[in-house]
Amino acid sequence: MAIQIYEYPAGGSSLRLRVARGHFATSHSHINYYLDLTMTKHRLSEARLAAKELCSSFSASTIIDTILCLDGTEVVGACMASELTNAGFHNMNAHRTIYVATPEHTSGSQLIFRDNTAPMIVGKHVLILAASVTTGYTAQAAVEAVRYYSGIPVGICAIFASTDECAGFPVHSIFQRSTMMQDYESWPSHDCPLCKAGYKLDGLVNSHGISSFGGNR
């Protein structure tokens, strides 16, 4: 599987987006690119760069009490919380700090918060952070969950996005489909043109990474 690398200049260094073209299945759709965000999510130096870039998208007048991390973005979320705190962003928390939270997924893909984590959402201004926003399914579910728990969604941000809007919010991202992978596509699994053309899947993709099927195309 050939990996192509896109670079984004950030803070005197570069963030890298590693992608592979092919035929991949997620839990919600089929896609023609696999985005490997592993290093950005788990390497501290890259996570810090990503956090700085994402924080620059928000005005200091934005109130952020909690960063809700999806797709394993907790390291980036923690770096964002540090960056926002240092930049003097407003929050309503008694201790003048920002929570970094992760939802729990039920077997039906619903997002829930236990009694010990729900207070980080209830009545809080919540920024939703995703690794990628493509179909928008997960980000939309996060917005709905925050509102269900009486939180106040204030924005959506992602490392990569193929859309500029989701759930009524602009999507702030570092890498965009419009500027780098204009042929990036996502289809419902039952209406995938690659399947109809007889192309086998190259792998299964989720927030943890890829399970490759090898050279079966």
C-alpha positions as CSV (number, residue, x, y, z in Angstrom):
1,M,0.0,0.0,0.0
2,A,1.8,3.1,-1.2
3,I,1.7,6.0,1.2
4,Q,1.7,9.6,0.0
5,I,2.7,12.4,2.4
6,Y,1.2,15.9,2.4
7,E,3.0,18.5,4.5
8,Y,1.5,21.6,6.2
9,P,3.9,24.3,7.5
10,A,3.2,24.9,11.1
11,G,5.2,26.9,13.6
12,G,8.5,26.7,11.7
13,S,8.1,22.9,11.3
14,S,5.7,20.7,9.3
15,L,2.7,18.6,10.1
16,R,2.4,15.6,7.9
17,L,-0.7,13.9,6.6
18,R,0.0,10.3,5.4
19,V,-2.5,8.9,3.0
20,A,-3.0,5.9,0.8
21,R,-5.3,5.6,-2.2
22,G,-7.5,2.5,-2.6
23,H,-10.8,1.1,-1.5
24,F,-11.5,1.1,2.2
25,A,-14.5,0.5,4.5
26,T,-15.4,2.4,7.6
27,S,-18.3,1.7,10.0
28,H,-20.4,4.3,8.1
29,S,-19.2,4.3,4.5
30,H,-16.7,3.3,1.8
31,I,-13.8,5.7,1.0
32,N,-11.1,5.9,-1.6
33,Y,-8.4,7.2,0.7
34,Y,-7.0,5.9,4.0
35,L,-5.8,8.8,6.2
36,D,-3.1,7.7,8.6
37,L,-3.3,10.2,11.5
38,T,-1.4,8.0,14.0
39,M,1.6,10.2,14.4
40,T,-0.4,13.4,14.7
41,K,-2.6,11.8,17.4
42,H,0.1,10.1,19.4
43,R,3.5,11.8,18.8
44,L,3.7,14.8,21.3
45,S,5.6,17.1,18.9
46,E,3.1,16.7,16.1
47,A,0.1,16.9,18.5
48,R,1.4,20.2,19.8
49,L,1.7,21.6,16.3
50,A,-1.8,20.4,15.4
51,A,-3.2,21.9,18.6
52,K,-1.6,25.3,17.9
53,E,-3.0,25.4,14.4
54,L,-6.5,24.4,15.5
55,C,-6.5,26.9,18.4
56,S,-5.7,29.7,16.0
57,S,-9.1,29.1,14.3
58,F,-11.0,30.3,17.4
59,S,-11.4,33.8,18.8
60,A,-10.2,34.5,22.3
61,S,-13.8,35.6,23.0
62,T,-15.0,32.0,22.5
63,I,-15.8,30.3,25.9
64,I,-14.4,26.8,26.1
65,D,-14.9,24.7,29.2
66,T,-14.4,21.3,27.8
67,I,-12.8,19.7,24.8
68,L,-14.6,16.5,23.8
69,C,-12.1,14.2,22.0
70,L,-13.3,11.8,19.4
71,D,-11.3,9.2,17.4
72,G,-8.4,8.9,19.9
73,T,-7.4,12.6,19.8
74,E,-6.9,13.0,23.6
75,V,-3.2,14.0,23.2
76,V,-4.1,16.7,20.7
77,G,-7.0,17.7,23.0
78,A,-4.7,18.0,26.0
79,C,-2.3,20.2,24.0
80,M,-5.2,22.3,22.9
81,A,-6.4,22.8,26.5
82,S,-2.9,23.9,27.4
83,E,-2.7,26.3,24.4
84,L,-6.1,27.8,25.1
85,T,-5.4,28.2,28.8
86,N,-2.1,30.0,28.0
87,A,-3.8,32.2,25.5
88,G,-6.3,33.4,28.0
89,F,-9.4,31.9,26.6
90,H,-12.5,32.3,28.8
91,N,-14.1,29.4,30.6
92,M,-16.8,29.1,33.2
93,N,-15.2,26.4,35.4
94,A,-14.6,27.2,39.0
95,H,-10.9,26.3,38.9
96,R,-10.4,28.3,35.6
97,T,-9.2,25.2,33.7
98,I,-10.4,23.2,30.7
99,Y,-11.6,19.6,30.9
100,V,-10.5,17.1,28.3
101,A,-13.2,14.4,28.0
102,T,-13.9,11.3,25.9
103,P,-17.4,9.9,25.3
104,E,-18.2,6.2,25.7
105,H,-19.7,4.4,22.7
106,T,-22.5,1.9,23.3
107,S,-23.0,-1.2,21.1
108,G,-25.5,0.9,19.1
109,S,-22.9,3.6,18.5
110,Q,-24.6,6.0,20.8
111,L,-22.4,8.4,22.8
112,I,-22.9,8.4,26.6
113,F,-21.2,9.9,29.7
114,R,-21.1,8.2,33.0
115,D,-22.1,9.9,36.3
116,N,-18.4,10.8,37.0
117,T,-17.8,12.4,33.6
118,A,-21.2,13.9,32.8
119,P,-20.4,17.0,35.0
120,M,-17.7,17.9,32.4
121,I,-20.5,18.3,29.9
122,V,-23.6,19.5,31.8
123,G,-23.9,23.3,31.5
124,K,-20.4,23.5,29.9
125,H,-19.3,25.1,26.6
126,V,-17.9,22.2,24.7
127,L,-15.6,22.2,21.7
128,I,-15.7,19.0,19.7
129,L,-12.4,17.6,18.4
130,A,-12.2,14.8,15.8
131,A,-9.4,13.2,13.9
132,S,-11.4,13.6,10.7
133,V,-14.8,14.8,9.6
134,T,-15.9,13.1,6.4
135,T,-19.4,11.8,6.5
136,G,-20.0,14.0,9.6
137,Y,-21.8,11.1,11.3
138,T,-19.6,11.0,14.4
139,A,-19.3,14.7,14.9
140,Q,-23.1,15.1,14.5
141,A,-23.6,12.4,17.1
142,A,-21.3,14.2,19.4
143,V,-23.2,17.5,19.0
144,E,-26.4,15.7,19.8
145,A,-24.9,14.0,22.8
146,V,-23.6,17.2,24.2
147,R,-27.0,18.8,23.9
148,Y,-28.7,15.8,25.4
149,Y,-26.6,16.1,28.5
150,S,-27.4,19.9,28.6
151,G,-24.0,21.0,27.3
152,I,-23.5,23.9,24.9
153,P,-21.6,22.9,21.7
154,V,-19.4,25.9,20.6
155,G,-17.6,24.4,17.6
156,I,-16.1,21.5,15.7
157,C,-12.5,21.1,14.7
158,A,-10.5,18.2,13.0
159,I,-7.1,17.3,11.7
160,F,-8.7,16.6,8.3
161,A,-12.1,17.5,6.9
162,S,-13.8,16.9,3.6
163,T,-16.6,19.3,4.5
164,D,-16.8,22.9,5.6
165,E,-19.9,22.5,7.8
166,C,-21.4,19.9,10.1
167,A,-24.4,20.0,12.4
168,G,-24.8,23.7,11.8
169,F,-21.2,24.6,12.7
170,P,-18.2,25.5,10.5
171,V,-15.6,22.7,10.6
172,H,-12.1,24.1,11.4
173,S,-9.4,21.8,10.1
174,I,-5.7,21.7,9.3
175,F,-6.0,19.6,6.1
176,Q,-8.9,20.1,3.7
177,R,-10.2,18.0,0.8
178,S,-10.6,21.2,-1.2
179,T,-6.9,22.1,-1.1
180,M,-5.2,18.7,-1.3
181,M,-7.3,15.6,-2.2
182,Q,-10.0,17.0,-4.4
183,D,-10.8,13.4,-5.6
184,Y,-11.5,12.2,-2.0
185,E,-14.9,10.5,-2.0
186,S,-17.1,8.8,0.6
187,W,-20.1,6.7,-0.3
188,P,-22.8,4.7,1.5
189,S,-21.6,1.1,1.6
190,H,-24.7,-0.1,-0.4
191,D,-24.0,2.5,-3.1
192,C,-20.2,2.3,-3.6
193,P,-19.1,2.7,-7.2
194,L,-15.9,0.8,-6.5
195,C,-17.9,-2.2,-5.2
196,K,-20.1,-2.0,-8.3
197,A,-17.0,-2.0,-10.5
198,G,-15.8,-5.2,-8.9
199,Y,-12.9,-3.7,-6.8
200,K,-12.3,-5.6,-3.6
201,L,-11.6,-3.8,-0.3
202,D,-8.0,-3.0,0.5
203,G,-8.8,-2.8,4.2
204,L,-11.1,-2.0,7.1
205,V,-10.6,1.4,8.7
206,N,-11.6,2.8,12.1
207,S,-10.2,5.4,14.6
208,H,-7.5,2.9,15.7
209,G,-6.1,2.5,12.2
210,I,-6.3,0.0,9.4
211,S,-6.6,-3.8,9.0
212,S,-5.2,-4.4,5.6
213,F,-6.3,-7.2,3.3
214,G,-3.1,-7.1,1.3
215,G,-2.7,-6.9,-2.5
216,N,-6.1,-8.2,-3.4
217,R,-7.2,-5.5,-5.9
